[in-house]
Amino acid sequence: MDKTALYNISYGLFVLGARDRGKYGGRYAGCVVNTVLQATANPVTITVCVNKDNYTNGCIKSTGEFTVSILSERVRQEVFGVFGFHSSRDTDKFSEVEHAFTSSGLPYLTEGVT
């Protein structure tokens, strides 16, 4: 695992990415959060805070997997509208932004990130 990304974590805004592998058959989910903390370096452990009623939270709880996209000052304002004011239950948020997938199929942003 490349640990250099851990050095970029600071106070800011982030997009969590996840995947619902159950009920909705592979739907991608994401939301804006403002709390991501490195808890330990070895093993790599981070803490994120997300609303317990959030659809993305449910996906993370059911799979134990998520991505963190660290938003930069260059991020387009539309990203906040997409990931902050809609639910992934009924909106494919990642279809509206530049993104890629991890080797395990989790989405992350590729534009406006550090």
N, C-alpha and C positions, 0 to 999 in steps of 0.2 A: 504494500500500500504506500502511495506517495503521501507523505505527511506534510509537505510544504503548504498545502491549503490551510492547515491548522494555524499557520502564522498570520493568515489574513482575517481571522475571526476577531471582531471587535464589536463595539456597540454599533448598531446600524439596523438595516432592514434586510430581510432574507425571504426567499421563497422556498418553502418546503415542497418537495415533490414526492408523490407516492402512487401506488397502484392498488386498485381494488381487485383482488384476484378471486373474489367469491361471488357474491350476489349479483354484481353487475358485469361479470365476465371480462375483466381486464380494463375497466375504465381507469383513466389517469386522473389524479387529484392533485391539487396544489393550493397553497394559501400563503399570504404574507404573514410573517411573524417578526417580532423585534427582539427576541431573546434566544440566542444560541451561545452556549458556553462550552469551552473545553474543560472537561472535568479531570481527565488524566491523559498522559501521553502514551503510557505503556501499561495496559493495552489502551489503544485509542478509544476514548469515551467522550461523547459530547452530550450535553443536556439541551433540550429544546422545550419551549413553553408554547402550547397551542390550546385553544379553547376546547374543552372536553366535548362540546356539542358539535364541533366542526367535523364535516365529512372526512377531511384529510386525516384528522386525528383517528377516526375509526379505521381508516385504511392502514395507518401506521400500527395501530394496536393489533389488527388482525394478521399482519404480515411481519411486523418487527423490522421493516425496511423503509428507508426514506432517503432523499437527497436534500442537500442544502445548497442553494444558489445564493452567493453573497452579492447583494445588489450594490452597484457602484453609483457614483454621483451622475453618471452618464445614462442611467436607465431611463427609458421612455416613460413618461407619466402614465401612458395607457396600461402599463404593466400593473400599476396599483389598482386601476379600475377593474382589470380582468381578474386578478388574484385576490383583491380585497373586497369586492362588492358583489360577487356572484358565488353561487355554490357549485362545487364540482358534481353534486348530485344530478344537476341538469344542464351543466355547461362544460364543454370540452375546452378548458382554459388553455391547454398547451397548443391547441390548433391555432391560437391567435398570436403566438410569440415564437421567436426563433428558439429551437431547443434541440437536444440530442438525448440519447439514452445511454445509461450505464450498461455494462456487460450483462447485468441481471435484468435489464429492461425497465429501469426506473428513469423517469424524465428529469431533466435539469435544463435551466436556461443557458443559452450560449451568447446572448447579446445583453449588454448593460450590466455585466457582472465582473467581479475581480477574480 
